């Protein structure tokens, strides 16, 4: 039995992870769950999966859950409770599906316990890639990506020598605004931006797909995960999201991983690897898919993607500033306070206004994240 | 240095192999060459690559070559000369690119010497799959496919557990007659049939592509190479020949190998594996490729493909009969003696008229091949 701790169990990745656990009751056991404040769904998950403990970030929700379920399951509270949950040593795999910067600290706890990290939280590597990769090496923790793109690259590299990579090709659906021109982006609505053509995901990541910042974050993630210079990381628009990504080797041969888009596949792989479990849910029929198309990304229209390459070049805490600024900007867009096209502007403003630090330790990164948020909140309010 | 013996050095695969040897003079050494009768080209190859010995099947051509080059290189003659060449123990890799049934006997010699077999000759596995696979196991010889499709499957399986294969998907360009309907095939010319949209190959294999017998032979090859029931071998029309083939695993994940169509890639891979050499010739740009399409094969129009699945079912020497009949039929079509649509008819005639033998040894297979040829030559002349 593989014992799994799911952080962010009521989000899209968390729900898919529990569906997988439901499919393999003889192979997988849910040990713990964490949520922000959705205790209604958490309560159902507790009664189905009987975890040893759960963490609820919002204190009021935690108290309410305590009233509802009593002592049937240990309830840990707040950020400290989440860390305590990851510090308990009774699991094999940490499935980190928290949203945003909050994913960083608990992931580090699991790395120190030498756990397998099934990483769905992009911000962990974007903000603290160097620290995370170094810690994984130091403690011998396994880091397996859950993003469909990085999972595809990971799978394409199985049994291959990483020194033979010529480049990796991250595919991108292009999001809902692929066929809009730059000036049309001025007036898109929240509803337009949340209408992703292929993937059903949380709001933050769906907006990131619309700006293509999501792909930018993935470029930064790939930079750390696969230890490649940014020149070897290419983005290719592929609207059908069937080829999840590709690796081109030094001999000119390309390997790819494909399927109909469904997050259950990369989640299952991150759990089952190096095995593959028999899973009959996703049946990809190329005769029905009929065609796959490819285009060059428009870096002029999707400025966030261009900015992501720029912060890799800059190094230090620049990706951390980009990430914090993007979280703030997306929040403001989702609450109707700014226009869609202001998202890249706000990110640029932060990158120009907040000082980049080099050789940063975790504390410096946490401070840089806070400094960026403070800077923008002062500027924007 | 890897020492290579190239059988069929003046054919399309042979020429490409020598181009690769030319590219990697510090890694690859050509030890021997064999041809049918094209001594003009062979003479050039000898003066460039300085092999220890060459085999010339046609006796008159061998004598003529002897006059031209004297004792500068040992010349072996006829079928026996070819076997003698493969029996010399001074090479690491046998690149078998002979056309047709003639490829079988020399391959067996190389297997007995525990050499790596880079197999471009389809008929070896089609006619004697069971014997070849058993001999490879017995002698510990490596069999690496050079067909782009089987190379793609082989590459997709690197580091994977073969028990996890759900199915393999052999892609097929569909050949020059993909968009003709069945009745239009009645009157196609030799020139039409030789006009392959993607691949520049020898005449025999180009006609096999037009009838889709080529794909049928590949299905039989895959049956032996990957030890899969025919139900797990699917054919998918993919006119651009960029996805060279795919493997679907038990979890629903699919892996594929891709590139612009160029035989140099699978040849290089069969030589360099498990390494990959830096080779800058084939640069696949998906932004230029723009789209990949997929269709179900029309088994009614391409009867040869249907027949290939049927002979796997039948077993024994049925694939050997199919192969011999196809060689005869293609020969007759290329010499203008029959219509294109008579090719599958002739194959059916042989399969109905020649007795299938089971548990066949090599002698039985050779006799079955001869019996089929005699039967058809009697019937057709």
HADDOCK unambig.tbl for C-alpha pairs under 7 A between the chains (distance, minus, plus):
assign (segid A and resid 158 and name CA) (segid B and resid 158 and name CA) 6.96 0.50 0.50
assign (segid A and resid 158 and name CA) (segid B and resid 159 and name CA) 5.50 0.50 0.50
assign (segid A and resid 159 and name CA) (segid B and resid 158 and name CA) 5.49 0.50 0.50
assign (segid A and resid 159 and name CA) (segid B and resid 159 and name CA) 4.23 0.50 0.50
assign (segid A and resid 164 and name CA) (segid B and resid 276 and name CA) 6.78 0.50 0.50
assign (segid A and resid 250 and name CA) (segid B and resid 276 and name CA) 6.78 0.50 0.50
assign (segid A and resid 250 and name CA) (segid B and resid 277 and name CA) 6.51 0.50 0.50
assign (segid A and resid 250 and name CA) (segid B and resid 278 and name CA) 4.74 0.50 0.50
assign (segid A and resid 250 and name CA) (segid B and resid 279 and name CA) 6.25 0.50 0.50
assign (segid A and resid 251 and name CA) (segid B and resid 276 and name CA) 5.92 0.50 0.50
assign (segid A and resid 251 and name CA) (segid B and resid 277 and name CA) 5.46 0.50 0.50
assign (segid A and resid 251 and name CA) (segid B and resid 278 and name CA) 4.86 0.50 0.50
assign (segid A and resid 251 and name CA) (segid B and resid 279 and name CA) 4.42 0.50 0.50
assign (segid A and resid 251 and name CA) (segid B and resid 280 and name CA) 6.70 0.50 0.50
assign (segid A and resid 252 and name CA) (segid B and resid 279 and name CA) 6.38 0.50 0.50
assign (segid A and resid 252 and name CA) (segid B and resid 280 and name CA) 6.60 0.50 0.50
assign (segid A and resid 252 and name CA) (segid B and resid 282 and name CA) 5.57 0.50 0.50
assign (segid A and resid 252 and name CA) (segid B and resid 283 and name CA) 6.30 0.50 0.50
assign (segid A and resid 253 and name CA) (segid B and resid 257 and name CA) 6.99 0.50 0.50
assign (segid A and resid 253 and name CA) (segid B and resid 258 and name CA) 6.41 0.50 0.50
assign (segid A and resid 253 and name CA) (segid B and resid 259 and name CA) 5.94 0.50 0.50
assign (segid A and resid 253 and name CA) (segid B and resid 265 and name CA) 6.91 0.50 0.50
assign (segid A and resid 254 and name CA) (segid B and resid 257 and name CA) 5.49 0.50 0.50
assign (segid A and resid 254 and name CA) (segid B and resid 258 and name CA) 4.94 0.50 0.50
assign (segid A and resid 254 and name CA) (segid B and resid 259 and name CA) 6.03 0.50 0.50
assign (segid A and resid 255 and name CA) (segid B and resid 256 and name CA) 5.66 0.50 0.50
assign (segid A and resid 255 and name CA) (segid B and resid 257 and name CA) 4.46 0.50 0.50
assign (segid A and resid 255 and name CA) (segid B and resid 258 and name CA) 6.12 0.50 0.50
assign (segid A and resid 256 and name CA) (segid B and resid 255 and name CA) 5.66 0.50 0.50
assign (segid A and resid 256 and name CA) (segid B and resid 256 and name CA) 5.27 0.50 0.50
assign (segid A and resid 256 and name CA) (segid B and resid 257 and name CA) 6.36 0.50 0.50
assign (segid A and resid 257 and name CA) (segid B and resid 253 and name CA) 6.98 0.50 0.50
assign (segid A and resid 257 and name CA) (segid B and resid 254 and name CA) 5.50 0.50 0.50
assign (segid A and resid 257 and name CA) (segid B and resid 255 and name CA) 4.46 0.50 0.50
assign (segid A and resid 257 and name CA) (segid B and resid 256 and name CA) 6.36 0.50 0.50
assign (segid A and resid 258 and name CA) (segid B and resid 253 and name CA) 6.41 0.50 0.50
assign (segid A and resid 258 and name CA) (segid B and resid 254 and name CA) 4.95 0.50 0.50
assign (segid A and resid 258 and name CA) (segid B and resid 255 and name CA) 6.12 0.50 0.50
assign (segid A and resid 259 and name CA) (segid B and resid 253 and name CA) 5.93 0.50 0.50
assign (segid A and resid 259 and name CA) (segid B and resid 254 and name CA) 6.04 0.50 0.50
assign (segid A and resid 265 and name CA) (segid B and resid 253 and name CA) 6.91 0.50 0.50
assign (segid A and resid 276 and name CA) (segid B and resid 164 and name CA) 6.79 0.50 0.50
assign (segid A and resid 276 and name CA) (segid B and resid 250 and name CA) 6.77 0.50 0.50
assign (segid A and resid 276 and name CA) (segid B and resid 251 and name CA) 5.92 0.50 0.50
assign (segid A and resid 277 and name CA) (segid B and resid 250 and name CA) 6.50 0.50 0.50
assign (segid A and resid 277 and name CA) (segid B and resid 251 and name CA) 5.46 0.50 0.50
assign (segid A and resid 278 and name CA) (segid B and resid 250 and name CA) 4.74 0.50 0.50
assign (segid A and resid 278 and name CA) (segid B and resid 251 and name CA) 4.87 0.50 0.50
assign (segid A and resid 279 and name CA) (segid B and resid 250 and name CA) 6.24 0.50 0.50
assign (segid A and resid 279 and name CA) (segid B and resid 251 and name CA) 4.42 0.50 0.50
assign (segid A and resid 279 and name CA) (segid B and resid 252 and name CA) 6.38 0.50 0.50
assign (segid A and resid 280 and name CA) (segid B and resid 251 and name CA) 6.69 0.50 0.50
assign (segid A and resid 280 and name CA) (segid B and resid 252 and name CA) 6.57 0.50 0.50
assign (segid A and resid 282 and name CA) (segid B and resid 252 and name CA) 5.56 0.50 0.50
assign (segid A and resid 283 and name CA) (segid B and resid 252 and name CA) 6.28 0.50 0.50
assign (segid A and resid 286 and name CA) (segid B and resid 294 and name CA) 6.09 0.50 0.50
assign (segid A and resid 287 and name CA) (segid B and resid 294 and name CA) 5.63 0.50 0.50
assign (segid A and resid 287 and name CA) (segid B and resid 295 and name CA) 4.97 0.50 0.50
assign (segid A and resid 287 and name CA) (segid B and resid 296 and name CA) 5.65 0.50 0.50
assign (segid A and resid 290 and name CA) (segid B and resid 293 and name CA) 5.47 0.50 0.50
assign (segid A and resid 290 and name CA) (segid B and resid 294 and name CA) 4.77 0.50 0.50
assign (segid A and resid 290 and name CA) (segid B and resid 295 and name CA) 6.36 0.50 0.50
assign (segid A and resid 291 and name CA) (segid B and resid 291 and name CA) 6.80 0.50 0.50
assign (segid A and resid 291 and name CA) (segid B and resid 292 and name CA) 5.54 0.50 0.50
assign (segid A and resid 291 and name CA) (segid B and resid 293 and name CA) 4.25 0.50 0.50
assign (segid A and resid 291 and name CA) (segid B and resid 294 and name CA) 6.12 0.50 0.50
assign (segid A and resid 292 and name CA) (segid B and resid 291 and name CA) 5.54 0.50 0.50
assign (segid A and resid 292 and name CA) (segid B and resid 292 and name CA) 5.09 0.50 0.50
assign (segid A and resid 292 and name CA) (segid B and resid 293 and name CA) 6.35 0.50 0.50
assign (segid A and resid 293 and name CA) (segid B and resid 290 and name CA) 5.46 0.50 0.50
assign (segid A and resid 293 and name CA) (segid B and resid 291 and name CA) 4.23 0.50 0.50
assign (segid A and resid 293 and name CA) (segid B and resid 292 and name CA) 6.35 0.50 0.50
assign (segid A and resid 294 and name CA) (segid B and resid 286 and name CA) 6.09 0.50 0.50
assign (segid A and resid 294 and name CA) (segid B and resid 287 and name CA) 5.64 0.50 0.50
assign (segid A and resid 294 and name CA) (segid B and resid 290 and name CA) 4.77 0.50 0.50
assign (segid A and resid 294 and name CA) (segid B and resid 291 and name CA) 6.10 0.50 0.50
assign (segid A and resid 295 and name CA) (segid B and resid 287 and name CA) 4.96 0.50 0.50
assign (segid A and resid 295 and name CA) (segid B and resid 290 and name CA) 6.36 0.50 0.50
assign (segid A and resid 296 and name CA) (segid B and resid 287 and name CA) 5.63 0.50 0.50
